[in-house]
Each structure stands twice: as C-alpha cells, then as structure tokens.
Amino acid sequence: LNVSVVNTPSVVIASSATTLPISGSVNIVNTPGVLASIVSAPTLSVNVTNTPSVVIASSAVQLPVSIQSSSINVPVNVVNTPSVLAAITSDLVGLAKDATLQSTKLIGSSFTVTYYAVTSTASQIAASNANRVSLLIVNQGPNAISIGPASTVTATSGLPISPSGSLTINTTSTVYAISTSTATVIVVELTR
C-alpha cells in the first residue's frame, strides 16, 4: 500500500536521528493489484496527538511515519464484486428430503406375436405405432442380428442381439433388423 501523510505540520530536523511526534491523518492512496478492482477508496485515518511546533528547513525532507497501535479499524467499500460460478464436480447428487417414488408400470391392453425372416438386407420388423407400450424382439436364428431405427442399419452398426437372445425396448418408432445369414425373429408388440 502507498501511504501519504496529510495535514502534516512544519518540522525542523535537528539531527538525522531525531524522532518527532506529528499530528494529522494517514490515508491509503493506492491499492495493490487484485484489490484495486473490488475495493473503492479505502481510507485509513490515524490521529496523532502531543505535537510540538516544528519548522522544516527544506521542502525535500522526508519524514518517516510509524503507527504505534495494536489495532486500527479501516473502513473499506467493496464494489464490483466478481461473479462466482459453481460447478458440480461429482455425479452423485442427492436430495436432503425423503420422497416417495411412484411406480410407472408398463401396462398394455393387447399384444401381437409376429415371426419374421431376417436376411442380409435390412427389413422392417415393427412399424411405428403411437399406441405401443413395448416391443420384445427374440432372435431364434443361429447368428446375431442387429436392429436399428432406419433401413440403413447394418450388421455392424445396429444394436446386436445374440442367437437365442432377446431385447425389450419401449419405443413407438419403426424398427429394422439385419443379419449376416437368415434368422427367424419373433416380435411381441404390447399396445394400449
């Protein structure tokens, strides 16, 4: 901090080792780096008493000032407070209050079972259906099949279902299937 002495009295220096009491106030005139953007016009006022009358012989004389106090109150005005952004650094987020979870059961009013022969050309095994609750796909073939939402699905780009494997999905979209060789697929569609 840069400090300036204001209201300084006239002083005559008798010797370089002389210590003289002075009166007036000490003000902070410059705030260092980071504090400058958030601290506005801080003022430190110190009153010094028992001052003798002294005359300065030269205007270039500098007087050292020491403050002998165990505590000094400095009023500070804080302005331009920076914004603080908080980030969640964990994927474990919880609530402090207990809550009752409601079950969302998938209930349908009817279902249909359809058999398809899936080959090396992608074919539709389920049309889009807004009333569909779920779709069970069972691979009864000797090779894996792959499913996807479009006819561009390939044996390597789709979601694979192993031989004798099954998959249940909750979708109302169209579903296509493909295999490296012919496979029988059972599709069970549950609707509202």
Backbone as a printed PyTorch tensor [residue, N CA C, xyz], in Angstrom:
tensor([[[  0.8380,  -1.1790,   0.0000],
         [  0.0000,   0.0000,   0.0000],
         [  0.8810,   1.2390,   0.0000]],

        [[  0.5520,   2.2220,  -0.8040],
         [  1.2410,   3.5060,  -0.7450],
         [  0.5190,   4.3720,   0.2690]],

        [[  1.2700,   5.0400,   1.1160],
         [  0.6900,   5.8360,   2.1970],
         [  1.1330,   7.2760,   2.0380]],

        [[  0.1820,   8.1880,   2.1670],
         [  0.5440,   9.6070,   2.1580],
         [  0.1290,  10.2170,   3.4860]],

        [[  0.8870,  11.1930,   3.9470],
         [  0.5740,  11.8840,   5.1930],
         [ -0.0620,  13.2120,   4.8150]],

        [[ -1.2580,  13.4700,   5.3360],
         [ -1.9470,  14.7220,   5.0430],
         [ -1.9960,  15.5670,   6.3020]],

        [[ -2.1970,  16.8400,   6.1240],
         [ -2.2350,  17.7950,   7.2350],
         [ -0.9580,  17.7160,   8.0720]],

        [[  0.1940,  17.6030,   7.4140],
         [  1.4460,  17.4850,   8.1620],
         [  1.8750,  18.8470,   8.6840]],

        [[  2.4020,  18.8760,   9.8960],
         [  2.8570,  20.1520,  10.4690],
         [  4.2320,  20.5180,   9.9260]],

        [[  4.6600,  21.7560,  10.1760],
         [  6.0190,  22.1850,   9.8330],
         [  6.9780,  21.5160,  10.7890]],

        [[  8.1460,  21.0760,  10.2770],
         [  9.1130,  20.3650,  11.1000],
         [ 10.5000,  20.8980,  10.7930]],

        [[ 11.3260,  21.0950,  11.8290],
         [ 12.7490,  21.4040,  11.6600],
         [ 13.4940,  20.1830,  12.1310]],

        [[ 14.3860,  19.6590,  11.2860],
         [ 15.1460,  18.4690,  11.6330],
         [ 16.4220,  18.9040,  12.3300]],

        [[ 16.5540,  18.5450,  13.6060],
         [ 17.7380,  18.9080,  14.3760],
         [ 18.8750,  17.9490,  14.0810]],

        [[ 18.5890,  16.6880,  13.9210],
         [ 19.6080,  15.7050,  13.5440],
         [ 18.8990,  14.5550,  12.8430]],

        [[ 19.6600,  13.7120,  12.1440],
         [ 19.0370,  12.6220,  11.3900],
         [ 18.4630,  11.5500,  12.3080]],

        [[ 18.8460,  11.5380,  13.5660],
         [ 18.3650,  10.5190,  14.4940],
         [ 17.2010,  11.0030,  15.3390]],

        [[ 16.7080,  12.2140,  15.1000],
         [ 15.6360,  12.7720,  15.9180],
         [ 14.2950,  12.1510,  15.5430]],

        [[ 13.5150,  11.7230,  16.5290],
         [ 12.1530,  11.2290,  16.3090],
         [ 11.2050,  12.2710,  16.8640]],

        [[ 10.3080,  12.7460,  16.0060],
         [  9.3780,  13.7950,  16.4180],
         [  7.9510,  13.2970,  16.2740]],

        [[  7.1040,  13.5530,  17.2630],
         [  5.6870,  13.2140,  17.0940],
         [  5.0400,  14.2100,  16.1420]],

        [[  4.0990,  13.7410,  15.3230],
         [  3.3650,  14.6300,  14.4180],
         [  1.8830,  14.3620,  14.5890]],

        [[  1.0730,  15.2690,  14.0610],
         [ -0.3740,  15.0410,  14.1010],
         [ -0.9110,  15.1220,  12.6880]],

        [[ -2.0660,  14.5690,  12.4800],
         [ -2.6910,  14.5830,  11.1590],
         [ -3.3600,  13.2350,  10.9060]],

        [[ -3.4550,  12.8600,   9.6540],
         [ -4.0460,  11.5600,   9.3200],
         [ -3.2350,  10.9060,   8.2160]],

        [[ -3.2900,   9.5810,   8.1820],
         [ -2.5920,   8.7990,   7.1600],
         [ -3.6560,   8.1850,   6.2700]],

        [[ -3.5360,   8.3810,   4.9650],
         [ -4.5170,   7.8510,   4.0140],
         [ -3.8550,   6.8620,   3.0680]],

        [[ -4.5730,   5.7890,   2.7340],
         [ -4.1000,   4.8550,   1.7200],
         [ -4.4550,   5.4740,   0.3730]],

        [[ -3.4420,   5.6840,  -0.4770],
         [ -3.7020,   6.3490,  -1.7570],
         [ -3.6020,   5.4070,  -2.9390]],

        [[ -3.1170,   4.2120,  -2.7540],
         [ -3.0050,   3.2760,  -3.8620],
         [ -3.2440,   1.8720,  -3.3300]],

        [[ -4.0980,   1.1160,  -4.0080],
         [ -4.4310,  -0.2370,  -3.5850],
         [ -3.7380,  -1.2220,  -4.5190]],

        [[ -3.0900,  -2.2500,  -3.9910],
         [ -2.3650,  -3.1730,  -4.8570],
         [ -3.2860,  -3.9970,  -5.7540]],

        [[ -2.7790,  -4.3430,  -6.9400],
         [ -3.3290,  -5.2000,  -7.9840],
         [ -4.7520,  -5.6870,  -7.8630]],

        [[ -4.9370,  -6.9120,  -7.3720],
         [ -6.2220,  -7.5850,  -7.3500],
         [ -7.2450,  -6.8280,  -6.5250]],

        [[ -6.8210,  -6.2130,  -5.4080],
         [ -7.7600,  -5.4860,  -4.5530],
         [ -8.3080,  -4.2440,  -5.2250]],

        [[ -7.5800,  -3.6680,  -6.1760],
         [ -7.9940,  -2.4130,  -6.7940],
         [ -9.3490,  -2.5290,  -7.4740]],

        [[ -9.6860,  -3.7140,  -8.0350],
         [-10.9540,  -3.8500,  -8.7390],
         [-12.1410,  -4.0410,  -7.8110]],

        [[-11.8960,  -4.4220,  -6.5520],
         [-13.0370,  -4.6510,  -5.6630],
         [-13.0750,  -3.7300,  -4.4600]],

        [[-12.0250,  -2.9690,  -4.2080],
         [-12.0050,  -2.0580,  -3.0680],
         [-12.0460,  -0.6340,  -3.5940]],

        [[-13.0140,   0.1360,  -3.1320],
         [-13.1770,   1.5020,  -3.6060],
         [-12.8230,   2.4810,  -2.4940]],

        [[-11.8770,   3.3530,  -2.7630],
         [-11.4920,   4.4640,  -1.8870],
         [-11.3470,   4.0810,  -0.4270]],

        [[-10.4640,   3.1330,  -0.1090],
         [-10.2710,   2.8310,   1.3070],
         [ -9.5530,   3.9830,   1.9990]],

        [[ -9.9130,   4.2460,   3.2250],
         [ -9.2810,   5.3420,   3.9600],
         [ -8.8690,   4.8410,   5.3260]],

        [[ -7.6280,   5.0780,   5.6730],
         [ -7.1220,   4.7340,   6.9950],
         [ -6.8070,   6.0540,   7.6720]],

        [[ -7.5400,   6.3750,   8.7100],
         [ -7.2970,   7.6310,   9.4110],
         [ -6.7000,   7.3340,  10.7730]],

        [[ -5.5760,   7.9590,  11.0640],
         [ -4.9100,   7.7870,  12.3480],
         [ -4.6880,   9.1720,  12.9390]],

        [[ -5.1890,   9.3840,  14.1090],
         [ -4.9770,  10.6670,  14.7700],
         [ -3.7840,  10.5530,  15.7050]],

        [[ -2.8410,  11.4730,  15.5740],
         [ -1.6480,  11.5030,  16.4210],
         [ -1.7000,  12.7930,  17.2300]],

        [[ -1.4300,  12.7110,  18.5340],
         [ -1.5440,  13.8900,  19.4050],
         [ -0.1950,  14.2360,  20.0210]],

        [[ -0.1870,  15.2490,  20.8910],
         [  1.0250,  15.7430,  21.5720],
         [  2.0700,  16.1980,  20.5610]],

        [[  1.6850,  17.0810,  19.6900],
         [  2.5650,  17.5250,  18.6150],
         [  3.2500,  18.8420,  18.9680]],

        [[  4.5820,  18.8620,  18.9080],
         [  5.2700,  20.1470,  19.1170],
         [  5.2480,  20.9710,  17.8420]],

        [[  5.4910,  22.2350,  17.9470],
         [  5.5840,  23.1030,  16.7810],
         [  6.9830,  22.9610,  16.2090]],

        [[  7.0810,  22.5450,  14.9370],
         [  8.3730,  22.2700,  14.3140],
         [  8.4010,  22.9350,  12.9440]],

        [[  9.5880,  23.3400,  12.4650],
         [  9.7290,  24.0000,  11.1600],
         [ 10.6210,  23.1590,  10.2600]],

        [[ 10.2080,  22.9170,   8.9990],
         [ 11.0150,  22.1650,   8.0320],
         [ 11.9570,  23.1330,   7.3450]],

        [[ 13.2310,  22.7720,   7.3000],
         [ 14.2390,  23.6320,   6.6870],
         [ 14.2490,  23.4780,   5.1760]],

        [[ 13.8190,  22.3360,   4.6440],
         [ 13.8670,  22.0960,   3.2010],
         [ 12.5780,  21.3960,   2.7870]],

        [[ 12.0880,  21.6870,   1.5880],
         [ 10.8560,  21.0440,   1.1240],
         [ 11.1080,  19.6090,   0.6720]],

        [[ 12.3790,  19.1980,   0.5360],
         [ 12.7060,  17.8500,   0.0760],
         [ 12.8690,  16.8600,   1.2120]],

        [[ 12.6740,  17.3100,   2.4440],
         [ 12.8610,  16.4270,   3.5920],
         [ 11.7110,  15.4330,   3.6560]],

        [[ 12.0250,  14.1480,   3.8670],
         [ 11.0100,  13.1110,   4.0300],
         [ 10.9950,  12.6630,   5.4750]],

        [[  9.8070,  12.5710,   6.0200],
         [  9.6710,  12.1650,   7.4130],
         [  9.1350,  10.7410,   7.4770]],

        [[  9.8360,   9.8440,   8.1600],
         [  9.2700,   8.5050,   8.3510],
         [  8.1200,   8.5820,   9.3430]],

        [[  7.0590,   7.8530,   9.0760],
         [  5.9010,   7.8280,   9.9600],
         [  5.7210,   6.4010,  10.4420]],

        [[  5.6570,   6.2300,  11.7470],
         [  5.3470,   4.9030,  12.2730],
         [  4.0860,   5.0060,  13.1040]],

        [[  3.1970,   4.0150,  12.9480],
         [  1.9420,   3.9840,  13.6860],
         [  2.1130,   2.9580,  14.7900]],

        [[  1.9700,   3.4010,  16.0280],
         [  2.1620,   2.5020,  17.1600],
         [  0.8060,   2.2070,  17.7850]],

        [[  0.1450,   1.2290,  17.1990],
         [ -1.1700,   0.8380,  17.6910],
         [ -1.3410,  -0.6480,  17.4320]],

        [[ -1.9900,  -1.3460,  18.3480],
         [ -2.1650,  -2.7870,  18.1610],
         [ -3.3130,  -3.1050,  17.2150]],

        [[ -4.2570,  -2.1770,  17.0560],
         [ -5.3480,  -2.4270,  16.1170],
         [ -5.8220,  -1.1170,  15.5280]],

        [[ -6.0800,  -1.1460,  14.2460],
         [ -6.5670,   0.0380,  13.5370],
         [ -7.7580,  -0.4040,  12.7020]],

        [[ -8.8780,   0.2900,  12.8140],
         [-10.0590,  -0.0130,  12.0130],
         [ -9.9650,   0.7180,  10.6900]],

        [[-10.1100,  -0.0290,   9.5960],
         [-10.0470,   0.5590,   8.2630],
         [-11.3820,   0.3050,   7.5760]],

        [[-12.1860,   1.3640,   7.3410],
         [-13.4350,   1.1510,   6.6030],
         [-13.1240,   0.9000,   5.1260]],

        [[-13.7350,  -0.1320,   4.5450],
         [-13.4940,  -0.4810,   3.1470],
         [-14.8340,  -0.6130,   2.4500]],

        [[-14.9780,   0.0410,   1.3010],
         [-16.1710,  -0.0970,   0.4790],
         [-15.8750,  -1.1200,  -0.6070]],

        [[-16.6560,  -2.2030,  -0.6720],
         [-16.4420,  -3.2300,  -1.6870],
         [-17.4090,  -2.9820,  -2.8350]],

        [[-16.8580,  -2.8450,  -4.0420],
         [-17.6550,  -2.6300,  -5.2450],
         [-17.1800,  -3.5970,  -6.3150]],

        [[-17.9510,  -3.7320,  -7.3620],
         [-17.6030,  -4.6020,  -8.4970],
         [-17.2620,  -6.0160,  -8.0320]],

        [[-18.1160,  -6.5750,  -7.1700],
         [-17.8280,  -7.9240,  -6.6920],
         [-17.9020,  -8.8940,  -7.8580]],

        [[-16.9340,  -9.7910,  -7.9730],
         [-16.9190, -10.7100,  -9.1130],
         [-18.0110, -11.7590,  -8.9900]],

        [[-18.4910, -12.2610, -10.1410],
         [-19.4660, -13.3430, -10.1440],
         [-18.7660, -14.6340,  -9.7740]],

        [[-19.4810, -15.4820,  -9.0720],
         [-18.9250, -16.7730,  -8.6850],
         [-19.7690, -17.8550,  -9.3410]],

        [[-19.1300, -18.7340, -10.1060],
         [-19.8180, -19.8370, -10.7500],
         [-19.5330, -21.1100,  -9.9710]],

        [[-20.5700, -21.8740,  -9.7100],
         [-20.3950, -23.1440,  -9.0050],
         [-20.5420, -24.2720, -10.0060]],

        [[-19.7180, -25.2720,  -9.8950],
         [-19.7780, -26.4270, -10.7820],
         [-19.9340, -27.6880,  -9.9490]],

        [[-20.7580, -28.5960, -10.4410],
         [-20.9100, -29.8830,  -9.7770],
         [-19.7460, -30.7500, -10.2240]],

        [[-18.9570, -31.2150,  -9.2730],
         [-17.7660, -31.9950,  -9.6110],
         [-17.9490, -33.4740,  -9.3130]],

        [[-19.1670, -33.8750,  -9.0130],
         [-19.4260, -35.2790,  -8.7250],
         [-20.7100, -35.6840,  -9.4210]],

        [[-20.7890, -36.9310,  -9.8290],
         [-22.0330, -37.3880, -10.4280],
         [-23.0020, -37.9240,  -9.3740]],

        [[-22.6640, -37.7550,  -8.1060],
         [-23.5380, -38.1730,  -7.0190],
         [-24.2690, -36.9500,  -6.4830]],

        [[-25.5020, -36.7700,  -6.9000],
         [-26.2920, -35.6370,  -6.4490],
         [-27.5130, -36.2010,  -5.7380]],

        [[-27.7870, -35.7380,  -4.5320],
         [-28.9140, -36.2670,  -3.7770],
         [-29.7750, -35.1670,  -3.2110]],

        [[-30.9150, -35.5400,  -2.7160],
         [-31.8210, -34.5970,  -2.0850],
         [-31.8030, -34.8390,  -0.5860]],

        [[-31.9710, -33.7750,   0.1730],
         [-31.9340, -33.8800,   1.6270],
         [-33.2800, -34.3120,   2.1980]],

        [[-34.3070, -34.3840,   1.3750],
         [-35.6340, -34.7230,   1.8710],
         [-36.0620, -36.0680,   1.2970]],

        [[-36.7380, -36.8670,   2.1220],
         [-37.2500, -38.1500,   1.6460],
         [-38.3790, -37.9030,   0.6560]],

        [[-38.4790, -38.7570,  -0.3330],
         [-39.5450, -38.6370,  -1.3190],
         [-40.0730, -40.0280,  -1.6360]],

        [[-41.3500, -40.1030,  -1.9450],
         [-41.9600, -41.3660,  -2.3250],
         [-41.9100, -41.4850,  -3.8350]],

        [[-41.3630, -42.5850,  -4.3180],
         [-41.2850, -42.8040,  -5.7540],
         [-42.5400, -43.5220,  -6.2230]],

        [[-43.1000, -43.0370,  -7.3100],
         [-44.2780, -43.6600,  -7.8860],
         [-43.8350, -44.6460,  -8.9630]],

        [[-44.4000, -45.8250,  -8.9530],
         [-44.0830, -46.8350,  -9.9550],
         [-44.7610, -46.4730, -11.2670]],

        [[-44.0280, -46.6130, -12.3530],
         [-44.6110, -46.3820, -13.6750],
         [-44.6050, -47.7150, -14.4170]],

        [[-45.5880, -48.5280, -14.1410],
         [-45.6940, -49.8430, -14.7620],
         [-46.1220, -49.6950, -16.2160]],

        [[-45.5310, -50.5340, -17.0500],
         [-45.9180, -50.5640, -18.4530],
         [-47.0710, -51.5530, -18.5930]],

        [[-48.2570, -51.0110, -18.7970],
         [-49.4400, -51.8550, -18.8820],
         [-50.0470, -51.6800, -20.2620]],

        [[-50.2630, -52.7900, -20.9340],
         [-50.8820, -52.7610, -22.2520],
         [-52.2030, -53.4960, -22.2270]],

        [[-53.0420, -53.2180, -23.2090],
         [-54.3480, -53.8790, -23.2620],
         [-54.3340, -55.0800, -24.2010]],

        [[-53.3520, -55.1250, -25.1180],
         [-53.2700, -56.2760, -26.0240],
         [-51.8520, -56.4250, -26.5490]],

        [[-51.5650, -57.6140, -27.0950],
         [-50.2620, -57.8190, -27.7150],
         [-50.4120, -58.7150, -28.9360]],

        [[-49.4630, -58.5720, -29.8430],
         [-49.4360, -59.4060, -31.0420],
         [-48.0770, -60.0700, -31.1390]],

        [[-48.0700, -61.2930, -31.6840],
         [-46.8300, -62.0380, -31.8890],
         [-46.6710, -62.2490, -33.3880]],

        [[-45.4980, -61.8410, -33.9140],
         [-45.2380, -61.9640, -35.3470],
         [-43.8620, -62.5700, -35.5580]],

        [[-43.7470, -63.4830, -36.5570],
         [-42.4680, -64.1000, -36.9160],
         [-41.9520, -63.4460, -38.1880]],

        [[-40.6500, -63.1660, -38.2090],
         [-40.0180, -62.5630, -39.3820],
         [-38.7830, -63.3630, -39.7540]],

        [[-38.5140, -63.4370, -41.0580],
         [-37.2520, -63.9990, -41.5500],
         [-36.3390, -62.8120, -41.8350]],

        [[-35.2600, -62.7010, -41.0750],
         [-34.3200, -61.5870, -41.2340],
         [-33.1490, -62.0820, -42.0740]],

        [[-32.7940, -61.3110, -43.1000],
         [-31.7150, -61.6980, -44.0160],
         [-30.6110, -60.6490, -43.9980]],

        [[-29.7390, -60.7180, -45.0060],
         [-28.6290, -59.7650, -45.0930],
         [-29.0630, -58.4200, -45.6620]],

        [[-30.3460, -58.2570, -45.9480],
         [-30.9070, -56.9710, -46.3610],
         [-31.7960, -56.4730, -45.2220]],

        [[-31.5900, -55.2380, -44.8020],
         [-32.3800, -54.6910, -43.6870],
         [-33.8580, -54.6940, -44.0390]],

        [[-34.6870, -55.1740, -43.0940],
         [-36.1290, -55.1960, -43.3170],
         [-36.8500, -54.7230, -42.0600]],

        [[-38.0430, -54.1790, -42.2830],
         [-38.8340, -53.6540, -41.1700],
         [-39.4570, -54.8110, -40.4020]],

        [[-39.2660, -54.8140, -39.0640],
         [-39.8960, -55.8500, -38.2310],
         [-40.9770, -55.2640, -37.3240]],

        [[-41.0640, -53.9310, -37.2500],
         [-42.1350, -53.2750, -36.4900],
         [-42.3600, -51.8850, -37.0740]],

        [[-43.6150, -51.6250, -37.4560],
         [-43.9610, -50.2940, -37.9660],
         [-44.1280, -49.3420, -36.7860]],

        [[-44.0480, -48.0480, -37.0510],
         [-44.2590, -47.0860, -35.9630],
         [-45.6950, -47.2180, -35.4620]],

        [[-45.8820, -47.0620, -34.1510],
         [-47.1940, -47.2340, -33.5460],
         [-47.2600, -46.3700, -32.2900]],

        [[-48.0710, -45.3170, -32.3220],
         [-48.1820, -44.3910, -31.1930],
         [-48.7810, -45.0640, -29.9590]],

        [[-49.5080, -46.1720, -30.1320],
         [-50.1300, -46.8750, -29.0050],
         [-49.2550, -47.9850, -28.4340]],

        [[-48.0550, -48.1630, -28.9790],
         [-47.1740, -49.2280, -28.4950],
         [-46.6190, -48.8640, -27.1280]],

        [[-46.6300, -49.8460, -26.2060],
         [-46.0490, -49.6800, -24.8830],
         [-44.6320, -50.2360, -24.8800]],

        [[-44.4500, -51.4180, -25.4650],
         [-43.1140, -52.0110, -25.5460],
         [-43.0520, -52.9960, -26.6950]],

        [[-41.8140, -53.3750, -27.0140],
         [-41.5640, -54.2930, -28.1150],
         [-40.5230, -55.3060, -27.6440]],

        [[-40.8810, -56.5980, -27.6760],
         [-39.9520, -57.6720, -27.3180],
         [-39.4850, -58.3190, -28.6140]],

        [[-38.1570, -58.3630, -28.8170],
         [-37.5820, -58.9670, -30.0190],
         [-36.7480, -60.1660, -29.5680]],

        [[-37.0680, -61.3610, -30.1030],
         [-36.3600, -62.5950, -29.7440],
         [-35.6680, -63.1300, -30.9930]],

        [[-34.3530, -63.3640, -30.9140],
         [-33.5800, -63.9030, -32.0320],
         [-33.5260, -65.4230, -31.9010]],

        [[-34.2060, -66.1450, -32.8030],
         [-34.1790, -67.6100, -32.7760],
         [-33.2120, -68.1820, -33.8010]],

        [[-32.4710, -67.3210, -34.4730],
         [-31.5440, -67.7820, -35.5020],
         [-30.2040, -68.2080, -34.9420]],

        [[-29.3520, -68.8010, -35.8070],
         [-28.0370, -69.2760, -35.3840],
         [-26.9730, -68.1740, -35.3330]],

        [[-27.2960, -66.9940, -35.8590],
         [-26.3410, -65.8770, -35.8940],
         [-26.9420, -64.6500, -35.2200]],

        [[-26.0930, -63.7240, -34.8620],
         [-26.5650, -62.4670, -34.2640],
         [-27.3210, -61.6570, -35.3040]],

        [[-28.3000, -60.9010, -34.8340],
         [-28.9750, -59.9250, -35.6860],
         [-28.6570, -58.5460, -35.1290]],

        [[-28.8710, -57.5250, -35.9470],
         [-28.7020, -56.1420, -35.4950],
         [-29.9790, -55.4010, -35.7970]],

        [[-30.4030, -54.5430, -34.8630],
         [-31.6110, -53.7490, -35.0840],
         [-31.2560, -52.2710, -35.0680]],

        [[-32.1120, -51.4780, -35.7150],
         [-31.9140, -50.0350, -35.7540],
         [-33.1930, -49.3360, -36.1590]],

        [[-33.2170, -47.9930, -36.0940],
         [-34.4360, -47.2370, -36.3740],
         [-34.6640, -46.9230, -37.8540]],

        [[-33.7290, -47.3310, -38.7330],
         [-33.8700, -46.9930, -40.1500],
         [-33.3830, -48.1460, -41.0130]],

        [[-33.7610, -48.1190, -42.2830],
         [-33.3740, -49.1870, -43.2070],
         [-31.8860, -49.1630, -43.5260]],

        [[-31.1760, -48.1580, -43.0550],
         [-29.7280, -48.0670, -43.2830],
         [-28.9290, -48.8450, -42.2430]],

        [[-29.6000, -49.5390, -41.3230],
         [-28.9000, -50.3230, -40.3020],
         [-28.0710, -51.4160, -40.9840]],

        [[-26.8830, -51.6790, -40.4500],
         [-26.0310, -52.7560, -40.9680],
         [-25.7460, -53.7410, -39.8360]],

        [[-25.1600, -54.8720, -40.2040],
         [-24.8410, -55.8940, -39.2020],
         [-23.8240, -55.3890, -38.1860]],

        [[-23.0470, -54.3600, -38.5490],
         [-22.0320, -53.8300, -37.6250],
         [-22.4330, -52.5040, -36.9870]],

        [[-23.4580, -51.8220, -37.5380],
         [-23.8210, -50.5120, -36.9760],
         [-25.0450, -50.5530, -36.0710]],

        [[-25.7920, -51.6390, -36.1130],
         [-27.0020, -51.7120, -35.3050],
         [-26.7490, -52.2320, -33.9050]],

        [[-27.8250, -52.3440, -33.1340],
         [-27.7660, -52.9030, -31.7820],
         [-27.8480, -54.4250, -31.9160]],

        [[-26.8010, -55.1550, -31.5190],
         [-26.8030, -56.6040, -31.7450],
         [-27.6460, -57.3690, -30.7180]],

        [[-28.2770, -58.4470, -31.2160],
         [-28.9770, -59.4010, -30.3490],
         [-28.3960, -60.7740, -30.6840]],

        [[-27.8010, -61.4140, -29.6980],
         [-27.1340, -62.7110, -29.8850],
         [-28.1360, -63.8110, -30.2150]],

        [[-27.6730, -64.9450, -30.7780],
         [-28.5620, -66.0880, -31.0070],
         [-29.2190, -66.5140, -29.6900]],

        [[-30.5060, -66.7790, -29.7250],
         [-31.3310, -67.1370, -28.5590],
         [-31.4520, -65.9840, -27.5640]],

        [[-31.0090, -64.7940, -27.9470],
         [-31.1100, -63.6240, -27.0790],
         [-32.3790, -62.8410, -27.3500]],

        [[-32.7010, -61.9420, -26.4370],
         [-33.8920, -61.1090, -26.6180],
         [-33.6140, -59.6940, -26.1250]],

        [[-34.4570, -58.7850, -26.5530],
         [-34.3290, -57.3800, -26.1680],
         [-35.7230, -56.7880, -26.0730]],

        [[-36.0050, -56.0830, -24.9800],
         [-37.2640, -55.3590, -24.8400],
         [-36.9550, -53.8770, -24.9130]],

        [[-37.6420, -53.1680, -25.7920],
         [-37.4490, -51.7180, -25.9060],
         [-38.8040, -51.0270, -25.8250]],

        [[-38.8030, -49.8500, -25.2590],
         [-40.0110, -49.0320, -25.1480],
         [-39.9090, -47.9350, -26.1900]],

        [[-40.4130, -48.2070, -27.3660],
         [-40.3500, -47.2350, -28.4490],
         [-41.6300, -47.2910, -29.2560]],

        [[-41.9890, -46.1740, -29.8400],
         [-43.1270, -46.1340, -30.7610],
         [-42.6370, -46.0130, -32.2020]],

        [[-41.3290, -45.9910, -32.3950],
         [-40.7280, -45.8130, -33.7230],
         [-40.6880, -47.1150, -34.5110]],

        [[-40.3830, -46.9740, -35.7930],
         [-40.1670, -48.1140, -36.6770],
         [-38.8630, -48.8030, -36.2850]],

        [[-38.8270, -50.1430, -36.3950],
         [-37.6220, -50.9020, -36.0710],
         [-37.2740, -51.7920, -37.2660]],

        [[-35.9900, -51.7580, -37.6560],
         [-35.4730, -52.5880, -38.7470],
         [-34.4820, -53.5860, -38.1820]],

        [[-34.3200, -54.7340, -38.9100],
         [-33.3620, -55.7590, -38.4900],
         [-32.5820, -56.2630, -39.6980]],

        [[-31.3610, -56.7580, -39.4360],
         [-30.4910, -57.3190, -40.4690],
         [-29.6360, -58.4020, -39.8230]],

        [[-29.2180, -59.3900, -40.6370],
         [-28.3530, -60.4630, -40.1420],
         [-27.3720, -60.8420, -41.2430]],

        [[-26.2860, -61.5040, -40.8800],
         [-25.3210, -61.9380, -41.8990],
         [-25.8370, -63.1530, -42.6570]],

        [[-26.7610, -63.9080, -42.0620],
         [-27.4460, -65.0100, -42.7490],
         [-28.8750, -65.0570, -42.2210]],

        [[-29.7230, -65.8270, -42.8520],
         [-31.1400, -65.8440, -42.4950],
         [-31.3560, -66.2890, -41.0460]],

        [[-32.2030, -65.5200, -40.3450],
         [-32.5300, -65.8140, -38.9490],
         [-34.0170, -65.5800, -38.7300]],

        [[-34.6200, -66.3980, -37.8850],
         [-36.0240, -66.2110, -37.5270],
         [-36.0900, -65.3340, -36.2820]],

        [[-36.9290, -64.3150, -36.3650],
         [-37.0710, -63.3620, -35.2640],
         [-38.5370, -63.3230, -34.8460]],

        [[-38.7760, -63.3920, -33.5430],
         [-40.1300, -63.2530, -33.0070],
         [-40.2530, -61.8450, -32.4360]],

        [[-41.3220, -61.1520, -32.8350],
         [-41.5710, -59.7940, -32.3420],
         [-42.9040, -59.8030, -31.5920]],

        [[-42.8600, -59.4240, -30.3150],
         [-44.0700, -59.3210, -29.4950],
         [-44.2950, -57.8390, -29.2200]],

        [[-45.4330, -57.3230, -29.7360],
         [-45.7490, -55.8980, -29.5890],
         [-46.8730, -55.7350, -28.5720]],

        [[-46.5970, -54.9850, -27.4980],
         [-47.5850, -54.7060, -26.4580],
         [-48.1340, -53.3020, -26.7020]],

        [[-49.4620, -53.1840, -26.8390],
         [-50.0910, -51.8840, -27.1170],
         [-51.1260, -51.5510, -26.0540]],

        [[-51.5130, -50.2780, -26.0100],
         [-52.5310, -49.8090, -25.0570],
         [-53.9060, -50.2490, -25.4940]]])
